[in-house]
Amino acid sequence: MKLYKFEDFVRLANLFYTSLGIEPYALGQSTKWQILFRYLIFYFQIINLSSMVVCEVTYVFLAFRNDNNFLEATMIMSYIGFVLVGIFKMLSIWRQRSLLTTFVQELLHIFPETPEQQRLYNLDIYVRQCTRVTVCFSLLYMLLIWTYNLFAILQYVIYERWLKWRVVGKQLPYTMYILWNWHDHWSYYPLYALECIAGFTSAAGQISCDLLLCAFATQLIMHYDYVSRSLAMYEVKFRQKFTEPRKAMAEDMKFLRKIIAYHANVLSLSELMNKVFGVALFFNFMASSFVICFVGFQMTMGADPDTLFKLFLFLFTSASQVYLISHYGQQLIDASFNIATAVYNQQWYNADIGYKKMLVLIATRAQKPVELQATKFVLISRGTMTDIMQLSYKFFALLRTIYAE
């Protein structure tokens, strides 16, 4: 049996964070040169990304002020929303680094290390599930961002240089306000590179946070499932044949005290995870509703097939992100609630009265399920996906009305 490590859950998330110059949590000592190198990468990408946002906001402001390019402005507003989510998620994790370090240390403390423990926890199932989700989600996001980054170059190479169907000319990946005429200037090439870096930064800032959340949520679900199985499979020793009642009762209570302490620890870790990710998730959901709205609006405006493919990919990725977080929120609810069912399915009717009373307390607490929270305002479940889509449609209908008038 393969022996899994904690890093198997978070390897992909940490890879994206490394590309951003962020160490999300500190488990070891870094040299001053490593710290300096990370700071240089981080501040360069933040400054570059912020500059692009300013240029995009300026373009949108001028478009609305001059009452022209309304359709282009709405598309750029979806880019702005996408970028702001990436910046906010990066800064949120960077600011919560000490709290996240504490959370990871506590998770490591209860992580199953030995082959026997990993078999009891069914760890291989959770690692494979987490790996499938994170790899597929990462590939989807990378497909999205590099489709947008390379779209202008591919159009130029295919339509103008290869097929010679039409003149495409030099274009940048993202429309924004530039102070000078870059079309026939050497600055076109560094501008293109900087916009591609900004696009990757915004995507990596989002996906790294989401992958980290998925990895931690999967581990918490694993621990709740372990508590459920332990309770459901435990054979009460009290009243068994050939056992001393007092000794059997002491053994039953020892098991129960251990499982209660374990359950309480996992509950506290769930609260700590909400503190780390709550604000970022709230901003993510609010911005996603606007992004989905603006992209959907663009798709109804009669775009050409190439642009329509881009827009569909953007819409599908944004909706997938919302669904992924909602799905893990629902799984967390189900896993924590299943503990109450496990208590009921145990052989409690053969137990001592004191044991039964303690089981009632566990079941009562489990009937209030643990929830992934985007602050206190949004409790995340699969129903959240429906709420976000409904909100996006309301904004979409409003935008269509404004455009028609």
N, C-alpha and C positions, 0 to 999 in steps of 0.2 A: 504493500500500500504506500502510495506517495505521501510524504510528509509535507503538508502545506504550511506556509508562513503567512503572517499578517500582511506582508508586502504583496502577496498575491492578489489581495483585494484592491489595493490602492496604487499599484504600479503604474497604470495608465494615467490616473489622475496626477500623480507626482511627476510623470514625464511632461505633461502639459504645463504644470506649475514651474518646472525647471526651465522650460522654454520662455516663460514669462519673467524669470528671475525672482521667483517667490519660493520660499521654503514654508509651506503651510503650517508645519508643526516641527518642533525641535526635539529630536530624540538622541542626538549626538552633537559633538563639538565640531564647529566649522572653523577653518583657518581664516585669518583676516583677509587673505587674498580671495578666498571663495566668497566671503561676505561682500567684499568690494565689487567683485565681478557680478554677483547677483544684483546689487544695487544699481550698477551701471545699466544692466539689461532692463531692469524694472523701470527705472526713471526714464530711460530713452523711450521705451514703448508707451509709457503713460503720457509723456509729453507729446510724442508723435500722434497718438490716438486722440488726445485732447485737442490738438491743433486741427486735426481733420474734422472733428465735431464742430469746432468754431467755424470753420470754412463752410460746412454743410448748413449750419444754422443761419449763417450770413446769406447763403444762397436762397434758402427758404424765405427768410425775412424780405429780401429784395423781390422775390417772385410774388409774394402776396402784396407787398407795397405797390409794385408796378402793375399788379393785376394781370400777370402773364405766367405761362408755364405752370399752371395749376396742377396738371397731371404729374409733371416732373417733380414738383415740390412735394406732393403726397408720397411719391416713391422715396424721395430723400428723407422724408419724415420717418419712414419705416427703417431706413438705415440708421438714422439718429437714435431711434428707440433701441435697435439692436446693439449699437455701440454703447449706449448709456448703461444697458443691462450688464454688458461685459465689464465696463469700468467699475460699476457699483459692486459687482461680485468679487472682482479682484481686490478692491480696497476693503471690502467687508472681511474677507478672509485674512488679508494682511493686518487689519486692525485687531481681529479676534485671535491672533496667533497664539497668545499665551493661554487663552481659554481652550482653544483647539488642542494645544499640546497636553493640557490636563485631561481633556476628554480622551485623547488617543492613549495616554498612559493608563487610564482606567480600563479602556477596552483591551489593551495588551495584557493587563493583569488577569483578566478572565478568559483570554483567548486560549482555546485548547491546543496544547503543545505536543503531547505524546500521541503515538498512533492509536492507543486505546481510547483516549479522550476524543480524538477526531472521529473515530468510528461511532462513538456514542452521540456525538453532535451531528453526524451526517455532514461533516464539513465539506467533503468533496462535492456534494450536490449544490451547496451554496456558493462555493468558489466557481464552479462551472456556470451556474446561473448568472452570477455577477459578471464573469468574464464575457459571456455571450452578449449581455446587455451593453456593457461598457464598450466592447469592440464595435458592435453594430452602430451604436449611437455616435461613437467617435468617427467612424467612417462616413456616416451620414453628414455630420457637421463639416468634416474636411471636404467632402464632395461639394457641399453647398458653398463654402467660402472660396474654394479654388475654382469653382465654376464662375463665381462672380469676379474673382481676381483676374482670371485668364480669359474672360469672355471677350474683352475688347481686342486682345491680341489674336485670339482664335478667329474672330470675325475678319480681321485684317488679313491674316495668312490665308484663310480658306476662300473668302469671297473676292478679295482684291488680288492677291498674289497668285493663288492656285487656280481657282475657277474663272477668275477675271469677269465675274458677273456684275459687280458694281464697285464704285469707289467708296471705300469705308473711311480712309483717312486715319489719322492718329486720334485715339480716344483714351480717356482715363477710365479705370474700372468704376469709379464712383463720381457722380457729378457734384461739384462743389465750387464755391467762389474762389478763384485764383486771381491775385492782383495783376499778374502780367499775362501776356499772350504766350502760352507754352507750346502751341501747335508746331511751330517751325523753329524751336529753340532746344538747345541741348538739355535744358531743365526738364523736358518731358520724361526722360528716362529715370532720373532720380525721383521725380514726382510719382511715376508709376510704381517704382519699387517701394516708396514710402507708403503709398496707399495699400499695396498688397500686404505689407507688414502690419499696417493698422487693421486691415481686415482679418488677418490671422490672429492678431492680438485680441480683438473683440470676441472672436469665436472661441479661442483658447481660454479666455477669461470666463466665458460662460460654461463651456463644457467641462473644464477642470473642476469647478465648483459642483456641477451636477454629478459628475462621476464620483467625487468624494462623498457626496450625500448618499448616492446609491450604494457605495461600498459600506458606509457606516450603517445605513438603514438595513442592509442585508444581514450584517452581523447582529444587530439588535433583534431582528426577526428570528435569526438562528437561536439566540439565547432564549427568547420567549417560547419558541417551539420546544427547546430542550426542557424548559420548566414544565410545559404541558405534558410532554412524554413522560417525564420523571414522575409527575403526579398520577397520570393515568395508569402507568405500569407498576406503580409501587404496590406491593402486597402487604397489607396491614398484618403485623405480627401478632397483635392482640387477639386472643381467643383461638389462635392456631393450636392444633394438637401438639402435645409433647413440648410445649413452651411454658416457661414460668410467666404468669401474667404481668408481674411488676417489671421484670426484665424486658419483656416484649413491649410494654407500654413505654418504657424509657427509650427503647430503640426507635419506636414510632415517633416519639416526640423529638428525638435527635434529628431524624430525617426531616421532620417538618420545620424545625428551627433553621436547619441548613438551607432548605429550599425557600423559606420566607426571606431570609437574609439575602439570598441570591436574587430573588425576584425584586426585592427593594432596591438592590444595587442596579439592576437593569432599568428599573423605573427612573432612578435618578440620572442614569446615563441618557435616557430618552429626553428628559427635561433639559439636560445640558446640550444635547444636539439641537434642540429647538432654539436655545439661546444663541448658539453659534450661527445657525443658518436661517433663523426666522425672518430677520429684516431683509436679507438678500432675496429670499423666496417671495416675500410680499412685493418688493419692487419688481421682481421678475414677472409675477403674474399680472400686475397692473400694466407694465410695459408690453407684455405679450399680447394683451387684448387689443392694444392700439396697433401693434405691428401686424397682427392677423387681419385687422380691419383695413389698414392701408394697402396691404398686399392683395387682399381680396378685391378691393376697389379697383386696383390697377388691372387685375385679371378680367374685369368686366368692361374695360374700356377699349377692347379690340386691339390688343397687342399682337405683334407679329409672332410666328411660331417659336423663334429662338428666345425672344423675351418671355413668351408665355411659359416655356420650359423653366427658365430661371425663376419666374414668379411662383410656379407650382412647387418647385423644389424648396423655395423660401417658406411658402405657406405650410408645406408638409413637415418641414423641419421644426418650425415654430410650434405647430400643433403636437408633434411628437414629443417635444421637450415638455410641454404642459402635461401630456398624458403620462410620460415617464415618471415625473414627480408625483402626480396624482395616484398612479398605480402603486408606487412604493408607500405613499401615505395610507392607501387602503390596505395594503398587506400588513403594515404595522398595526393598524386597527384590528384586523382579523387575528393576527398572531397573539396580540395581548388579550383579546377577548376569549380566545380559545382556552385560556387557562381556567376560566370559570367552567367550561364544558368538561375539561379534564378532571376538575375537582368532583363534579357530579358523577363522572364515570368510574371514579375510584371505588374501591371496596370499603367505603366509609361506614357502612352499616355494621361492619364487624369491629369497628374501632372503639376506643374508650371515649367517654363523653367529652373529656377535655380536648382530645384530638379532633372530635367533630366540631367543637366550637371554634377551634382555630381554622379549620377548613372553611367554615362559614365566612370568617373574616377575609380569607384569601379570595374566595368566590365573590364576595361583595366588592372588594377592590378591583378585581378583574372585570367586573361588569361595567366599570367606568374605563373604557378602552383608552390606551395611549394613542395620541394623535400627533401627526406631524403638523406643526403650526407655522404659518407665515405670519408671525406675531399673533396677538390675541384676536385679530380681526378676521383671519382666514384659517379655518381648520381644513386640512387637505385630505381629500378622499377622491374616489373616482367621480363623485358628483361635482367636484371642483372643475373638472374638465368641461362638464356641461355648462356650468356657470360662466366660465371664461368664454366659451363659444357664444353663449347668449349675449354676453356683454359686447363681444366683438361685433356681432350682427347688429346690435343697436347702434353702435358707432358707425358701422358700415351704412345703415339706412340713413342716418343723419348726414353722413358725408355725401351720399348720392343725392339727397334733397338739396343740400347746399350747392352742389355742382350743377344740378338741373336749373336752379334759380339764377 
